[in-house]
Amino acid sequence: MLALLATEPGPGGAPGDLGEARLLQGAAHSIWKAVGIPLFGSRSFNAAHAECELRVLSGLPGSDAAESFLQGSLLDLDTAVRRALDGPERTAPRPP
């Protein structure tokens, strides 16, 4: 659901962050695989996922969408949750 929200336009009509949305989908995919049956067959959850995917793939080149998904799938649970709640700016690696 947070991935879908990331596709929504921001203040002043700024476009949503489709790359971030796809990254969050990649993270969610990995988490769901670890939990078991994806989305427990829920139409409600699947509808948000499908709408997000449609928006992302309509607005990003396929290679960019695939890379974002891959990057999200590589996040561990703690990092994925922090990223979903805090956004990309606050969870980027800090310089040493």
C-alpha positions as CSV (number, residue, x, y, z in Angstrom):
1,M,0.0,0.0,0.0
2,L,2.9,2.4,0.8
3,A,4.3,1.7,-2.7
4,L,1.0,2.8,-4.3
5,L,1.0,5.9,-2.2
6,A,4.5,6.7,-3.5
7,T,3.1,7.0,-7.0
8,E,0.6,9.7,-6.0
9,P,1.5,13.3,-7.0
10,G,3.1,15.4,-4.4
11,P,2.5,19.0,-3.3
12,G,1.9,21.3,-6.2
13,G,1.4,18.4,-8.6
14,A,4.9,17.1,-8.4
15,P,5.0,13.6,-9.9
16,G,5.1,10.7,-7.6
17,D,8.3,8.7,-7.1
18,L,7.8,5.7,-9.4
19,G,11.3,4.4,-8.8
20,E,10.7,4.4,-5.0
21,A,7.4,2.8,-5.5
22,R,9.0,-0.1,-7.5
23,L,11.8,-0.4,-4.9
24,L,9.2,-0.8,-2.2
25,Q,7.4,-3.4,-4.3
26,G,10.7,-5.3,-4.5
27,A,11.1,-5.2,-0.8
28,A,7.5,-6.3,-0.2
29,H,8.0,-9.2,-2.7
30,S,10.9,-10.5,-0.7
31,I,9.1,-10.2,2.6
32,W,6.0,-11.9,1.3
33,K,8.1,-14.8,-0.1
34,A,9.5,-15.2,3.4
35,V,6.0,-15.1,5.0
36,G,4.4,-17.6,2.7
37,I,1.5,-17.4,0.3
38,P,1.7,-14.0,-1.4
39,L,-0.9,-11.6,-0.1
40,F,-2.8,-14.6,1.3
41,G,-4.9,-14.4,-1.9
42,S,-6.4,-11.1,-0.8
43,R,-8.0,-9.2,-3.6
44,S,-7.7,-6.0,-1.6
45,F,-3.9,-6.3,-1.2
46,N,-3.5,-7.6,-4.8
47,A,-5.5,-4.7,-6.3
48,A,-3.1,-2.1,-4.7
49,H,-0.1,-4.0,-5.9
50,A,-1.4,-4.3,-9.4
51,E,-2.4,-0.6,-9.6
52,C,1.1,0.4,-8.4
53,E,2.8,-1.9,-10.9
54,L,0.6,-0.5,-13.7
55,R,1.5,3.1,-12.8
56,V,5.2,2.3,-12.5
57,L,5.5,0.4,-15.7
58,S,3.5,3.1,-17.5
59,G,5.9,5.8,-16.4
60,L,9.3,4.2,-16.1
61,P,11.5,2.4,-18.7
62,G,11.4,-1.3,-18.1
63,S,15.1,-1.4,-17.2
64,D,14.7,1.3,-14.5
65,A,11.7,-0.5,-13.1
66,A,13.5,-3.8,-13.0
67,E,16.6,-2.2,-11.3
68,S,14.4,-0.5,-8.7
69,F,12.6,-3.8,-8.0
70,L,15.9,-5.6,-7.7
71,Q,17.3,-3.0,-5.3
72,G,14.2,-3.3,-3.1
73,S,14.4,-7.1,-3.1
74,L,17.9,-6.9,-1.7
75,L,16.9,-4.9,1.4
76,D,16.7,-6.7,4.7
77,L,13.5,-6.4,6.8
78,D,14.7,-3.6,9.1
79,T,16.0,-1.5,6.2
80,A,12.9,-2.1,4.1
81,V,10.6,-1.0,7.0
82,R,12.8,2.1,7.7
83,R,12.8,3.0,4.0
84,A,9.0,2.6,3.8
85,L,8.4,4.8,6.8
86,D,11.2,7.4,6.4
87,G,11.7,7.6,2.7
88,P,14.8,7.3,0.6
89,E,16.5,10.6,1.8
90,R,16.6,9.5,5.4
91,T,17.7,6.0,4.8
92,A,20.5,6.5,2.3
93,P,23.9,5.2,3.4
94,R,25.7,7.8,5.4
95,P,29.3,8.8,4.5
96,P,31.9,7.5,6.9
